[in-house]
Amino acid sequence: MTKTQIYKFGGASVKDAPAVQNLADILRNRLRNNFVIVVSAMGKTTNHLEDILSLKLENLDYSKNSSILKDFHLAICKELFPDGHVIFPKIENYFILLHHELNKPISKENYDEYYDRIIGFGELLSSRIVMEYLCSQNLLILWQDARELICTDSDFRFAKVDWEKTRRNCQTQLKPKLEQFPVLTQGFIGADPMGRPTTLGREGSDFTAAILAASLDAGSVTIWKDVPGVLNADPKFFSDTKLFAELDYQQAAQMTYYGASVIHPKTIKPLANAGIPLFVKSFLDPNSAGTKIHSSAVQITIPTVVLKQNQILVSFKVTDFKFIEEDQIHEVYEQLKALKLRVNMLQVAAISISIVIDAQLFKLEKLLQNLKGSFEIRYNEGLELLTILHADPDQTQVYLDGYDILLNQSTRNTYQAVRRKITEKPF
């Protein structure tokens, strides 16, 4: 039997009507049975839903934002479908359901669960539009609710996959469909044992593709991006980037761990464990080779630059002049774990612990509240974390010129610096 292939298309590849048409062109000569298409929300829909959530939380009117978001999706549909097509009442119905959810009370305490109920509407809208358009182009495909397949715990916004149940769902529900038709589903979303919507972490659609691939014993996963493949730096921030023709799983995992945005960090492990190759290709140039990530790639040691924005540097200083010991580090990490905060950089000095974390709503406030009794705490927001793998000391300075360096550290193969533009007003 032919092994299943998984294609994942991100928000940029379905951002407007021409992008959806391009997606159909990519699939036209590739689509067949045993094929799964995973799609993200269209364009910046997730950001717009987060804005609506912020307004709701502050008890402000979000109706204008909701109308803009609905008009955005309807405008795409008007370019893709004739008047009277079934997609239009479906879009209207999704927004009725969205408003029904938004009418429920929200608070700091239930925010994560509330977030997961709301944010998945982006993927539901996108997948319906793409599925209906493909069918209108005689590319027959079935729509599948990912929440019926991806079983998770109830750790809202960062749900952990129940691999056994998810595999069973894929084998019993999805596999029989794939033997007759290709299937289109959503990235990023799942459901807990009580059927409540969960999400896999921001930008988690890549991870969805890997979960389905491992659960279906797939032959390959292809992620379609607006870049030629995996580059040694993000072209949005750096010029003169180099394309990796191939990478091994370990190199790719290391890049994603430090924040390379081309692949979600949880994607590599299930594929590596199953020996499933991952291809990263350009939807702007679909016939180009892109990057292949697999087990036997040749090690490449050119400098690789990763930049994470919107970072917070937090320093915990002991107040009784004792030196930092394991107990203090453990106390900080217990609070980070409870708040689901990942440390992007750690530095321990004689009487202080410094960490770098992503900015997340409410999380810094809770962290400070929970630890203020044990430490004197200082923090800086709005920073960037620069990581250079296989750093060349002679070339590193070019990334530091024009910046204040608040914290840095170097190992044999990695250089990291927390930086802030000198022109910015100090905090």
Secondary structure, DSSP 8 states (H G I E B T S, - for coil): ----EEEEE-GGGGSSHHHHHHHHHHHHTT--SSEEEEE--STTHHHHHHHHHHHHHTT---HHHHHHHHHHHHHHHHHHS-TT-THHHHHHHHHHHHHHHHTS---TTTHHHHHHHHHTHHHHHHHHHHHHHHHHTT---EE--GGGT-BB-S-TTS--B-HHHHHHHIIIIIHHHHTTS-EEEESSEEE-TT--EEE-STTTHHHHHHHHHHHHT-SEEEEEESSSS-BSS-TTT-SS--B-SEEEHHHHHHHHHTT-TTS-TTSHHHHHHHT--EEEEESSSTTS--EEEETT-----S-EEEEEEEEEEEEEEESSS----HHHHHHHHHHHHHTT--EEEEEE-SSEEEEEEE--TTHHHHHHHHHTTTEEEEEEEEEEEEEEET--HHHHGGGTTTEEEEEEEE-SSEEEEEEEETTS---
